[in-house]
């Protein structure tokens, strides 16, 4: 199945094997014929919406073919994809005030096309991340326009006979039931699309609250600047908001259930609830029988690579919901989720799923998903949810003054993000510390997105007066250090190392974050090769990124040394590159060099350990880094010089040519650092090694091939 565009999704139905029912294929062909139409026909729009809902319905019933036992999920998935695309178009037609839209770069980060993009109100054809809307969406945007004429909603292709004044109104009122029924669907692709529907529904629903003017039901049909003549009445908007809150409640119920799925538990055969491992202090009914089984919702063993049932998609769905609440802030509506209180005593009714007043489970469960959950998809989705909540806090802070002027209740968001006693701030810190150092690049990328959102939000708050420091201390610190406070020793080393990480997405994104936080290179264009590296400008506050690194040399060097012994070879390679950068940038700086001097011995020991690494890029980077340190700190490196000389000369005979080359470069750096004494030792090695080449037997082409991937055995 191809869900990249709506037309490709529809055409995919005809290629499924075994074939889908005739009704599904005929309906998909009819919907495909509506896509390129440019007629402003309300009947066509109503038919399109009914067709999408009918596809969802057909994916929810038993297929009549093949004995009537198989439920085909494909029609439901395509129907949900059409609904997301349709609501995105309709949201863009609501010309809400521009100040209420999400800032550039908004939206929920997800793993590629698993969660299609939700377009913000007033958004353009091309997003800030380079993604563009589908061609079918652009074609249909010119056709699907909201009109006041009440469209007929009864047709032979649907079993629903309810009449609504507008197709979008009927769709919005139907979606809560669809989401509630399929939020834990067994097919992960359906769950991902349900998560997208949640975000699209919340975005359209809350965008309605931003409209300054409403068209009365009895007014004549005209374009009033909102993109269409028909606008829902106050009663219809209230129904839509009630449905939005119903969707939110369904997601929270499912999340709470999945937070408790931590391990196999012993349950009574007559107990239909899920037990064991609850963070909220509740105890479930157990049995002393010898029969032990997993949670009923787990469908057997769960591992680290497949989806963890509906937990991942529930997290993404809630993130989409949070990001879609553009009218004010999700934190404003659900502030109780972020207040850490003691959980209430267990209820004698033993029906915790109905206890909506207890929110103490949310923050511990969210922290568990980001930090310690075994599944990488769940950890990445948890980071996406935390990032969406951070963005919600930032939106509320920026709009709090206007809200206060209008008399609306304002919840101050600053304590959630900056107060050291805030439970949510602790969750953010733990999530950043874990995801930015995760072995999976997918999770590390999600943590990098969260890092940029959180850092820029706090720096913006500090610039608006959220943080207060004065005098000489303020002048000696960068805006990043002032805004992040006690998180700097944890966060800065991870931000530095990820600029060298092997995965290109993580590396380039982290370098761009560094430029956003500490400013561009002072003497170059954006294409400068050192643009994402350490640099210091005379006019930069606190010395820029270089000054921040020098002042935090202790935690940075400890982190680099630890990462040189990490299990992941990509992390070890990045750590060696980071150590080399410290020697190159900080070690040669006239002011900051002394900040790194006490930690040279510790860094050298970490590099010496990497000389015998099984990964040749790690050995290569360790060679170069040690040579750079000898130039920057010759006195500190002198005690280790005999060991270094032995390692360099050993690398001259490495089977990898680039390792041999860089070992020679490192010996040249040592000669530059220690002069004639080192030159004499190197010449002795050269005089002994070069003539030895005559003793090496000639290698024919066939013998050379035998060394390359066992080619000789395959011949």
C-alpha positions as CSV (number, residue, x, y, z in Angstrom):
1,X,0.0,0.0,0.0
2,X,1.2,3.5,-1.0
3,X,-0.2,6.2,1.3
4,X,2.1,9.0,0.0
5,X,-0.8,10.6,-2.0
6,X,-4.5,10.0,-2.0
7,X,-4.6,9.0,-5.7
8,X,-1.8,6.5,-5.2
9,X,-3.6,5.2,-2.1
10,X,-6.8,4.7,-4.1
11,X,-5.1,3.0,-7.0
12,X,-3.3,0.6,-4.5
13,X,-6.6,-1.0,-3.7
14,X,-6.9,-2.5,-7.1
15,X,-3.5,-4.2,-6.8
16,X,-4.2,-6.0,-3.5
17,X,-4.2,-9.8,-3.5
18,X,-6.5,-11.5,-2.9
19,X,-8.7,-9.0,-4.6
20,X,-11.0,-6.8,-2.6
21,X,-14.7,-6.8,-3.0
22,X,-16.4,-5.3,-6.0
23,X,-18.0,-2.5,-4.0
24,X,-14.6,-1.4,-2.7
25,X,-13.1,-1.4,-6.2
26,X,-16.0,0.5,-7.7
27,X,-16.0,3.0,-4.9
28,X,-12.3,3.6,-5.2
29,X,-12.7,4.2,-9.0
30,X,-15.5,6.7,-8.4
31,X,-13.4,8.6,-5.8
32,X,-10.5,8.7,-8.1
33,X,-12.7,10.2,-10.8
34,X,-13.6,13.0,-8.3
35,X,-10.0,14.0,-7.6
36,X,-9.1,15.9,-10.8
37,X,-12.5,17.6,-11.1
38,X,-12.5,21.4,-10.8
39,X,-16.2,21.9,-10.6
40,X,-17.5,23.7,-7.5
41,X,-20.2,21.0,-7.0
42,X,-21.4,20.5,-3.5
43,X,-22.9,17.2,-4.5
44,X,-19.5,16.0,-5.6
45,X,-17.9,17.1,-2.3
46,X,-20.6,15.4,-0.3
47,X,-20.2,12.2,-2.3
48,X,-16.5,12.3,-1.8
49,X,-16.9,12.6,2.0
50,X,-19.5,9.8,2.1
51,X,-17.3,7.6,-0.1
52,X,-14.4,8.1,2.4
53,X,-16.6,7.2,5.3
54,X,-17.9,4.2,3.4
55,X,-14.4,2.9,2.8
56,X,-13.8,3.1,6.6
57,X,-17.0,1.2,7.1
58,X,-16.1,-1.5,4.6
59,X,-12.8,-2.0,6.4
60,X,-14.7,-2.5,9.7
61,X,-17.0,-5.3,8.5
62,X,-16.3,-8.9,7.5
63,X,-15.5,-9.4,3.8
64,X,-18.2,-11.4,2.2
65,X,-15.7,-13.3,-0.1
66,X,-13.5,-16.2,1.0
67,X,-16.1,-17.6,3.4
68,X,-16.8,-14.3,5.2
69,X,-14.1,-14.7,7.8
70,X,-11.4,-12.2,6.8
71,X,-11.6,-8.5,7.8
72,X,-9.7,-6.4,5.2
73,X,-8.0,-3.4,6.7
74,X,-7.0,-1.8,3.4
75,X,-10.3,0.1,2.7
76,X,-10.3,1.6,6.2
77,X,-6.7,2.7,5.8
78,X,-7.4,4.4,2.4
79,X,-10.5,6.0,3.8
80,X,-8.6,7.4,6.7
81,X,-6.0,8.8,4.4
82,X,-8.7,10.5,2.3
83,X,-10.2,12.0,5.5
84,X,-6.8,13.4,6.6
85,X,-6.2,15.0,3.2
86,X,-9.7,16.4,3.0
87,X,-9.6,18.0,6.5
88,X,-6.1,19.4,5.8
89,X,-7.6,21.2,2.7
90,X,-10.6,22.4,4.6
91,X,-8.4,23.7,7.4
92,X,-6.2,25.7,5.0
93,X,-9.4,27.4,3.7
94,X,-10.2,28.7,7.2
95,X,-8.3,32.0,7.0
96,X,-7.7,32.4,10.7
97,X,-5.6,35.2,12.1
98,X,-2.0,34.6,11.1
99,X,-0.8,35.2,14.7
100,X,-2.7,32.2,15.8
101,X,-1.0,29.7,13.4
102,X,1.7,27.4,14.5
103,X,5.2,28.9,14.1
104,X,7.4,27.7,11.2
105,X,8.6,24.2,11.6
106,X,5.5,23.2,13.6
107,X,3.9,19.8,13.3
108,X,4.7,16.4,14.8
109,X,8.0,14.7,14.0
110,X,7.4,11.1,12.9
111,X,9.3,8.3,11.2
112,X,9.0,9.3,7.5
113,X,5.6,8.7,5.9
114,X,4.2,6.8,8.9
115,X,2.3,9.9,9.9
116,X,1.3,12.1,7.0
117,X,1.7,15.8,7.5
118,X,-1.1,17.9,9.0
119,X,-1.2,21.3,7.3
120,X,-1.5,24.3,9.6
121,X,-4.2,26.9,9.0
122,X,-3.0,29.4,6.3
123,X,-0.1,27.1,5.4
124,X,1.4,27.2,2.0
125,X,1.8,24.6,-0.6
126,X,5.3,23.7,0.6
127,X,6.1,23.1,4.3
128,X,9.1,24.3,6.1
129,X,10.7,20.9,6.1
130,X,10.6,20.7,2.4
131,X,7.5,18.5,2.1
132,X,4.8,19.5,-0.3
133,X,1.2,18.7,-0.5
134,X,0.2,16.0,-3.0
135,X,-0.8,16.9,-6.6
136,X,-4.3,15.5,-6.0
137,X,-4.6,17.8,-2.9
138,X,-3.7,20.8,-5.0
139,X,-6.2,19.9,-7.7
140,X,-9.0,19.3,-5.3
141,X,-8.3,22.4,-3.3
142,X,-9.6,24.4,-6.3
143,X,-12.8,22.2,-6.4
144,X,-13.8,21.6,-2.8
145,X,-15.1,24.8,-1.4
146,X,-17.5,25.2,1.4
147,X,-20.9,26.5,0.2
148,X,-23.9,27.5,2.3
149,X,-26.2,25.3,0.1
150,X,-27.1,22.3,2.2
151,X,-25.8,19.3,0.4
152,X,-27.6,16.0,0.3
153,X,-25.9,13.3,2.3
154,X,-28.1,10.3,1.4
155,X,-26.8,8.0,-1.3
156,X,-26.8,4.4,-2.3
157,X,-23.2,4.0,-1.2
158,X,-23.7,4.5,2.5
159,X,-25.8,3.2,5.2
160,X,-25.8,6.4,7.2
161,X,-29.0,8.5,6.6
162,X,-28.1,11.6,8.8
163,X,-28.5,15.0,7.1
164,X,-26.0,17.7,7.8
165,X,-25.8,21.3,6.4
166,X,-22.2,20.7,5.3
167,X,-20.2,17.5,4.4
168,X,-17.3,18.7,6.7
169,X,-19.7,19.0,9.6
170,X,-21.0,15.5,9.2
171,X,-17.5,14.2,8.9
172,X,-16.3,16.0,12.0
173,X,-19.2,14.6,14.0
174,X,-18.6,11.1,12.7
175,X,-14.9,10.9,13.5
176,X,-15.0,10.5,17.3
177,X,-16.8,7.2,17.0
178,X,-14.3,6.0,14.3
179,X,-11.3,7.0,16.4
180,X,-12.7,5.4,19.5
181,X,-13.4,2.1,17.7
182,X,-10.0,1.9,15.9
183,X,-7.4,3.6,18.2
184,X,-6.2,0.1,19.1
185,X,-6.7,-1.5,15.7
186,X,-4.5,-4.6,15.2
187,X,-3.1,-3.3,12.0
188,X,-0.3,-0.8,12.7
189,X,-0.8,1.1,9.4
190,X,-4.4,1.7,10.4
191,X,-3.4,2.9,13.8
192,X,-0.9,5.4,12.3
193,X,-3.6,6.8,10.1
194,X,-6.0,7.1,13.0
195,X,-3.3,9.1,14.7
196,X,-3.2,11.4,11.7
197,X,-6.9,11.7,11.7
198,X,-6.8,12.8,15.4
199,X,-4.3,15.6,14.6
200,X,-6.3,16.7,11.5
201,X,-9.6,16.7,13.5
202,X,-8.1,18.7,16.4
203,X,-6.5,21.2,14.0
204,X,-9.8,21.9,12.2
205,X,-11.9,21.9,15.4
206,X,-9.7,24.4,17.2
207,X,-9.2,26.6,14.1
208,X,-13.0,27.2,14.2
209,X,-12.5,28.8,17.6
210,X,-10.0,31.3,16.1
211,X,-12.5,32.8,13.6
212,X,-13.3,36.4,14.4
213,X,-16.5,36.5,12.3
214,X,-19.2,33.9,11.7
215,X,-21.7,33.9,9.0
216,X,-25.3,33.6,10.2
217,X,-27.2,30.6,8.9
218,X,-29.7,32.8,7.1
219,X,-27.2,35.1,5.4
220,X,-26.9,35.0,1.6
221,X,-24.2,32.8,0.0
222,X,-21.0,34.9,-0.5
223,X,-17.3,34.7,0.0
224,X,-16.7,36.5,3.3
225,X,-12.9,36.1,3.5
226,X,-13.0,32.8,5.3
227,X,-12.6,30.7,2.2
228,X,-16.3,29.7,1.9
229,X,-19.8,30.9,2.5
230,X,-20.9,28.3,5.0
231,X,-19.7,28.4,8.6
232,X,-20.9,26.2,11.4
233,X,-23.2,27.8,14.0
234,X,-22.3,28.1,17.6
235,X,-24.2,25.0,18.4
236,X,-22.4,23.0,15.7
237,X,-19.0,24.3,16.9
238,X,-19.9,23.1,20.4
239,X,-20.8,19.7,19.1
240,X,-17.4,19.5,17.3
241,X,-15.5,20.6,20.4
242,X,-17.4,17.9,22.4
243,X,-16.3,15.3,19.9
244,X,-12.7,16.6,20.1
245,X,-12.7,16.1,23.9
246,X,-14.2,12.7,23.4
247,X,-11.3,11.7,21.1
248,X,-8.8,13.0,23.7
249,X,-10.5,11.0,26.5
250,X,-10.3,7.8,24.3
251,X,-6.6,8.3,23.7
252,X,-5.9,8.9,27.4
253,X,-7.8,5.7,28.4
254,X,-5.8,3.7,25.9
255,X,-2.6,5.2,26.9
256,X,-3.2,4.5,30.6
257,X,-4.0,0.9,29.7
258,X,-0.8,0.5,27.7
259,X,1.4,2.2,30.3
260,X,0.6,-0.7,32.6
261,X,1.7,-3.3,30.0
262,X,5.2,-3.8,31.3
263,X,5.5,-7.5,31.9
264,X,3.6,-10.8,31.9
265,X,1.2,-10.9,34.9
266,X,-0.8,-13.5,36.7
267,X,-4.5,-12.7,36.3
268,X,-7.7,-14.4,37.3
269,X,-9.6,-16.1,34.4
270,X,-12.7,-14.1,35.4
271,X,-10.9,-10.8,35.5
272,X,-11.2,-8.8,32.3
273,X,-8.9,-6.0,33.4
274,X,-5.2,-5.7,32.8
275,X,-2.9,-6.1,35.8
276,X,0.6,-5.6,37.0
277,X,3.2,-2.9,37.0
278,X,0.9,0.0,37.3
279,X,2.6,3.4,38.1
280,X,-0.5,4.7,39.7
281,X,-0.2,2.5,42.8
282,X,-3.3,0.4,42.0
283,X,-3.2,-3.3,42.6
284,X,-5.1,-5.7,40.3
285,X,-6.8,-8.9,41.2
286,X,-4.4,-11.8,41.0
287,X,-4.7,-15.5,41.3
288,X,-2.4,-18.2,42.9
289,X,-3.0,-20.6,40.1
290,X,0.1,-21.8,38.2
291,X,-1.3,-20.5,34.8
292,X,0.7,-17.5,33.8
293,X,0.0,-15.5,30.7
294,X,0.7,-12.1,29.1
295,X,-1.6,-9.2,29.0
296,X,-4.6,-9.9,26.8
297,X,-3.8,-6.9,24.6
298,X,-0.2,-8.0,23.9
299,X,-0.9,-10.8,21.5
300,X,2.1,-12.8,22.7
301,X,5.8,-11.9,22.9
302,X,6.9,-8.3,22.2
303,X,10.4,-7.4,21.1
304,X,12.5,-4.3,20.4
305,X,11.8,-3.9,16.7
306,X,8.1,-4.3,16.1
307,X,5.4,-1.9,17.3
308,X,4.3,-2.2,20.9
309,X,0.7,-2.7,20.1
310,X,-1.1,0.6,20.2
311,X,1.3,2.4,22.6
312,X,3.4,4.0,19.8
313,X,0.5,5.2,17.8
314,X,-1.4,6.4,20.8
315,X,1.6,8.6,21.7
316,X,1.8,9.9,18.1
317,X,-2.0,10.5,18.1
318,X,-1.8,12.5,21.4
319,X,1.1,14.5,19.9
320,X,-0.9,15.3,16.9
321,X,-3.8,16.3,19.1
322,X,-1.6,18.6,21.2
323,X,0.0,20.1,18.1
324,X,-3.4,20.6,16.5
325,X,-4.8,22.6,19.5
326,X,-4.0,26.0,18.0
327,X,-6.7,28.1,19.6
328,X,-4.9,28.4,22.9
329,X,-2.8,25.7,24.4
330,X,-3.2,22.0,25.3
331,X,-1.6,22.8,28.6
332,X,-4.3,25.3,29.3
333,X,-7.0,22.7,28.8
334,X,-5.3,19.8,30.5
335,X,-3.1,21.4,33.1
336,X,-3.9,18.6,35.6
337,X,-1.8,16.1,33.6
338,X,1.3,18.0,34.4
339,X,0.8,18.6,38.1
340,X,2.5,15.8,40.2
341,X,0.3,14.8,43.1
342,X,0.0,11.7,45.2
343,X,-2.3,9.1,43.5
344,X,-5.7,8.5,45.2
345,X,-6.3,5.3,47.1
346,X,-7.4,2.3,45.1
347,X,-11.1,2.2,44.3
348,X,-13.0,-0.7,45.7
349,X,-14.9,-0.9,42.4
350,X,-11.6,-1.9,40.7
351,X,-12.5,0.0,37.5
352,X,-9.6,2.4,37.1
353,X,-10.4,3.0,33.5
354,X,-13.4,5.1,34.5
355,X,-11.4,7.2,37.0
356,X,-10.7,10.2,34.8
357,X,-9.9,12.4,37.7
358,X,-6.7,10.6,38.5
359,X,-3.9,12.0,36.3
360,X,-0.9,11.0,38.4
361,X,0.0,8.2,35.9
362,X,0.7,10.5,33.0
363,X,4.1,11.9,33.7
364,X,5.7,8.7,35.1
365,X,4.3,6.8,32.1
366,X,5.6,9.4,29.6
367,X,9.0,9.3,31.2
368,X,9.1,5.5,31.0
369,X,8.2,5.6,27.3
370,X,11.1,8.1,26.5
371,X,13.8,6.7,28.8
372,X,13.4,3.0,29.6
373,X,10.9,1.4,27.2
374,X,12.5,-1.5,25.4
375,X,10.9,-0.6,22.0
376,X,12.6,2.1,19.9
377,X,9.4,3.2,18.2
378,X,7.8,3.9,21.5
379,X,10.9,5.9,22.7
380,X,10.8,8.0,19.5
381,X,7.0,8.5,19.8
382,X,7.4,9.5,23.4
383,X,10.0,12.2,22.5
384,X,7.6,13.5,19.8
385,X,4.8,13.8,22.4
386,X,7.1,15.7,24.8
387,X,8.1,18.0,22.0
388,X,4.5,18.7,21.1
389,X,3.8,19.6,24.7
390,X,6.8,21.9,24.8
391,X,5.5,23.6,21.7
392,X,2.1,24.0,23.3
393,X,3.7,25.7,26.3
394,X,5.6,28.1,24.0
395,X,2.5,29.0,22.0
396,X,0.6,29.8,25.2
397,X,3.4,31.9,26.6
398,X,3.6,34.0,23.4
399,X,-0.2,34.6,23.3
400,X,-0.8,35.0,27.1
401,X,-0.8,38.8,27.0
402,X,-3.5,39.0,24.3
403,X,-5.5,36.3,26.2
404,X,-5.3,38.3,29.4
405,X,-6.6,41.4,27.6
406,X,-9.6,39.5,26.4
407,X,-10.5,38.3,29.9
408,X,-9.8,34.6,29.2
409,X,-8.3,32.5,32.0
410,X,-4.5,32.2,31.5
411,X,-2.3,29.4,32.9
412,X,1.3,30.5,33.1
413,X,3.5,28.1,31.2
414,X,6.9,29.3,32.4
415,X,7.0,27.0,35.5
416,X,6.4,23.9,33.5
417,X,9.5,24.5,31.4
418,X,11.9,26.4,33.6
419,X,11.0,25.7,37.2
420,X,13.5,23.2,38.6
421,X,10.7,21.6,40.7
422,X,8.4,21.2,37.8
423,X,7.6,17.5,37.2
424,X,7.3,18.0,33.4
425,X,10.7,19.8,33.3
426,X,12.2,16.8,34.9
427,X,10.6,14.5,32.3
428,X,11.9,16.7,29.5
429,X,15.4,16.6,31.0
430,X,15.4,12.8,31.4
431,X,13.9,12.4,27.9
432,X,16.7,14.5,26.4
433,X,19.4,12.7,28.2
434,X,18.2,9.3,27.1
435,X,17.1,10.0,23.5
436,X,20.0,12.1,22.5
437,X,22.3,9.2,23.4
438,X,20.2,6.4,22.2
439,X,21.8,3.6,20.1
440,X,19.0,3.8,17.5
441,X,19.4,6.7,15.0
442,X,15.6,7.0,14.8
443,X,15.3,7.7,18.5
444,X,18.4,10.0,18.4
445,X,16.7,12.0,15.6
446,X,13.5,12.3,17.6
447,X,15.5,13.5,20.6
448,X,17.3,16.1,18.4
449,X,14.0,17.5,17.3
450,X,12.9,17.7,20.9
451,X,16.2,19.3,21.8
452,X,15.8,22.1,19.2
453,X,12.2,22.8,20.2
454,X,12.9,22.9,23.9
455,X,16.1,25.0,23.7
456,X,14.7,27.6,21.3
457,X,11.5,27.8,23.4
458,X,13.5,28.5,26.6
459,X,15.8,30.9,24.9
460,X,12.8,32.8,23.6
461,X,11.3,33.0,27.1
462,X,14.6,34.2,28.5
463,X,14.7,36.9,25.8
464,X,11.2,38.0,26.8
465,X,12.1,38.3,30.4
466,X,11.4,34.7,31.5
467,X,14.8,34.3,33.0
468,X,16.6,37.0,35.1
469,X,20.3,37.3,35.5
470,X,22.2,40.5,35.6
471,X,25.6,42.0,35.8
472,X,28.9,40.5,34.9
473,X,27.6,36.9,35.2
474,X,25.1,37.6,32.4
475,X,27.8,39.0,30.1
476,X,30.0,35.9,30.7
477,X,27.4,33.4,29.7
478,X,25.7,32.7,26.4
479,X,22.0,32.9,26.0
480,X,21.9,29.1,25.8
481,X,23.6,28.8,29.2
482,X,21.4,31.4,30.8
483,X,18.2,29.8,29.5
484,X,19.0,26.1,30.2
485,X,20.5,26.6,33.6
486,X,21.2,23.3,35.4
487,X,20.5,21.3,32.2
488,X,23.7,22.6,30.4
489,X,26.1,20.0,31.8
490,X,23.8,17.2,30.5
491,X,22.6,18.8,27.3
492,X,25.7,20.5,25.8
493,X,27.9,17.4,25.5
494,X,25.2,15.5,23.7
495,X,24.6,18.4,21.3
496,X,28.3,18.5,20.6
497,X,28.7,14.8,19.9
498,X,25.7,14.5,17.6
499,X,27.2,17.0,15.2
500,X,29.6,14.2,14.3
501,X,27.2,11.2,14.4
502,X,27.4,8.8,11.6
503,X,23.7,9.1,10.6
504,X,23.5,12.0,8.2
505,X,20.0,13.1,9.3
506,X,21.1,13.4,13.0
507,X,24.4,15.0,12.1
508,X,23.0,17.7,9.7
509,X,20.0,18.5,12.0
510,X,22.3,18.8,15.0
511,X,24.7,21.1,13.1
512,X,21.7,23.3,12.1
513,X,20.5,23.4,15.7
514,X,24.0,24.5,16.8
515,X,23.9,27.4,14.3
516,X,20.4,28.4,15.5
517,X,21.5,28.4,19.1
518,X,25.0,29.9,18.9
519,X,24.8,31.8,15.6
520,X,26.4,31.3,12.2
521,X,30.2,31.3,11.6
522,X,31.4,34.9,11.9
523,X,33.5,35.0,8.8
524,X,31.8,32.7,6.3
525,X,28.7,32.0,4.4
526,X,26.2,29.3,5.3
527,X,28.1,26.9,3.1
528,X,31.3,27.1,5.1
529,X,32.6,23.6,6.0
530,X,33.0,24.7,9.7
531,X,29.5,26.3,9.9
532,X,28.3,23.7,12.4
533,X,31.6,23.5,14.3
534,X,32.8,25.4,17.3
535,X,33.5,29.0,16.6
536,X,33.8,32.3,18.5
537,X,33.0,35.8,17.4
538,X,34.2,38.9,18.9
539,X,30.7,40.2,19.1
540,X,29.2,36.9,20.3
541,X,27.8,37.0,23.8
542,X,29.8,34.8,26.1
543,X,32.2,33.7,23.4
544,X,29.5,31.8,21.4
545,X,29.6,28.0,21.2
546,X,33.3,27.9,21.8
547,X,33.0,29.8,25.1
548,X,30.1,27.6,26.2
549,X,32.2,24.5,25.5
550,X,35.2,25.9,27.3
551,X,33.2,26.8,30.4
552,X,31.7,23.3,30.5
553,X,34.9,21.4,29.7
554,X,34.6,19.1,32.7
555,X,31.2,17.4,31.9
556,X,32.0,17.5,28.2
557,X,35.3,15.7,28.6
558,X,33.8,13.1,30.9
559,X,31.1,12.4,28.4
560,X,33.5,12.2,25.5
561,X,35.7,9.8,27.4
562,X,32.7,7.6,28.3
563,X,31.5,7.6,24.7
564,X,34.9,6.4,23.5
565,X,34.1,3.1,25.2
566,X,30.4,3.0,24.0
567,X,28.9,-0.2,22.6
568,X,28.0,1.5,19.3
569,X,30.9,2.0,16.9
570,X,29.3,5.0,15.4
571,X,29.2,6.7,18.8
572,X,32.9,5.8,19.4
573,X,33.8,7.3,16.0
574,X,31.8,10.5,16.8
575,X,33.5,10.8,20.2
576,X,37.0,10.6,18.7
577,X,36.0,13.3,16.2
578,X,34.7,15.5,19.0
579,X,37.9,15.1,21.0
580,X,39.9,16.1,18.0
581,X,37.7,19.2,17.6
582,X,38.4,20.1,21.2
583,X,42.2,20.0,20.6
584,X,41.9,21.9,17.3
585,X,39.5,24.6,18.4
586,X,39.8,25.0,22.2
587,X,43.4,23.8,22.6
588,X,44.7,26.5,20.1
589,X,42.6,29.3,21.4
590,X,44.6,32.0,23.3
591,X,42.0,32.4,26.0
592,X,40.1,29.1,26.3
593,X,43.1,26.7,26.0
594,X,43.7,26.6,29.7
595,X,40.1,25.4,30.3
596,X,40.8,22.1,28.6
597,X,44.4,21.6,30.0
598,X,43.3,19.7,33.2
599,X,41.5,17.0,31.1
600,X,44.1,16.3,28.4
601,X,45.4,13.2,30.2
602,X,41.8,11.8,30.6
603,X,41.1,12.3,26.9
604,X,44.4,10.8,25.8
605,X,43.7,7.6,27.8
606,X,40.3,7.4,26.1
607,X,41.9,7.8,22.7
608,X,44.7,5.2,23.4
609,X,42.0,2.7,24.1
610,X,40.5,3.4,20.7
611,X,43.8,2.5,18.9
612,X,42.9,-1.2,19.1
613,X,39.2,-0.7,18.2
614,X,37.7,-3.3,15.9
615,X,36.2,-0.6,13.7
616,X,38.9,1.0,11.5
617,X,37.2,4.5,11.4
618,X,37.6,4.7,15.1
619,X,41.3,3.8,14.9
620,X,41.6,6.4,12.1
621,X,40.0,9.2,14.1
622,X,42.0,8.3,17.3
623,X,45.3,8.6,15.3
624,X,44.5,12.1,14.1
625,X,43.1,13.3,17.4
626,X,46.3,12.3,19.3
627,X,48.5,14.1,16.9
628,X,46.4,17.2,17.2
629,X,46.6,17.1,21.0
630,X,50.4,16.9,20.8
631,X,50.5,20.2,18.9
632,X,48.0,21.9,21.2
633,X,49.3,20.5,24.6
634,X,52.9,19.2,24.1
635,X,53.8,19.3,27.8
636,X,50.6,17.5,28.9
637,X,51.1,14.8,26.2
638,X,54.8,14.2,26.9
639,X,54.3,11.5,29.6
640,X,52.2,9.4,27.1
641,X,54.6,10.1,24.1
642,X,56.3,6.6,24.2
643,X,53.0,4.8,24.1
644,X,51.7,7.1,21.4
645,X,54.8,6.6,19.3
646,X,54.3,2.8,19.5
647,X,50.6,3.1,18.5
648,X,51.4,5.3,15.5
649,X,54.1,3.1,14.2
650,X,51.8,0.1,14.6
651,X,49.1,1.8,12.6
652,X,51.6,2.4,9.7
653,X,51.2,-1.3,8.9
654,X,47.4,-1.4,9.2
655,X,45.5,-3.1,6.4
656,X,43.4,0.0,5.8
657,X,45.2,2.6,3.7
658,X,43.5,5.6,5.2
659,X,44.6,4.5,8.7
660,X,48.2,4.2,7.5
661,X,48.0,7.6,5.9
662,X,46.6,9.3,9.0
663,X,49.1,7.6,11.2
664,X,51.8,9.2,9.1
665,X,50.0,12.6,9.4
666,X,49.9,12.1,13.2
667,X,53.7,11.4,13.3
668,X,54.2,14.6,11.3
669,X,52.2,16.5,14.0
670,X,54.4,15.0,16.6
671,X,57.5,16.2,14.8
672,X,56.0,19.7,14.7
673,X,55.3,19.5,18.4
674,X,58.6,18.0,19.7
675,X,61.1,18.9,17.1
676,X,64.4,17.1,16.3
677,X,64.1,14.4,18.9
678,X,60.9,13.1,17.4
679,X,62.2,13.6,13.9
680,X,65.1,11.3,14.7
681,X,62.8,8.6,15.9
682,X,60.6,8.8,12.9
683,X,63.6,8.7,10.5
684,X,64.8,5.5,12.2
685,X,61.4,3.9,11.5
686,X,61.4,5.1,7.9
687,X,64.9,3.8,7.2
688,X,63.9,0.4,8.6
689,X,60.5,0.2,7.0
690,X,61.0,1.5,3.4
691,X,63.7,-1.1,2.4
692,X,61.5,-3.8,3.9
693,X,59.1,-3.2,1.0
694,X,61.6,-5.2,-1.2
695,X,61.0,-8.2,1.0
696,X,57.3,-8.2,0.4
697,X,56.3,-10.8,-2.2
698,X,54.6,-9.5,-5.4
699,X,50.8,-9.8,-5.4
700,X,49.0,-10.8,-8.5
701,X,45.5,-9.7,-9.4
702,X,44.2,-13.1,-8.4
703,X,45.9,-13.0,-5.0
704,X,44.5,-9.5,-4.4
705,X,41.0,-10.6,-5.2
706,X,41.3,-13.3,-2.6
707,X,41.5,-10.7,0.1
708,X,38.3,-8.9,-1.1
709,X,35.1,-10.4,0.4
710,X,36.3,-14.0,-0.2
711,X,36.1,-13.6,-3.9
712,X,38.5,-16.5,-4.4
713,X,36.1,-18.9,-2.7
714,X,33.2,-17.8,-5.0
715,X,35.3,-18.2,-8.2
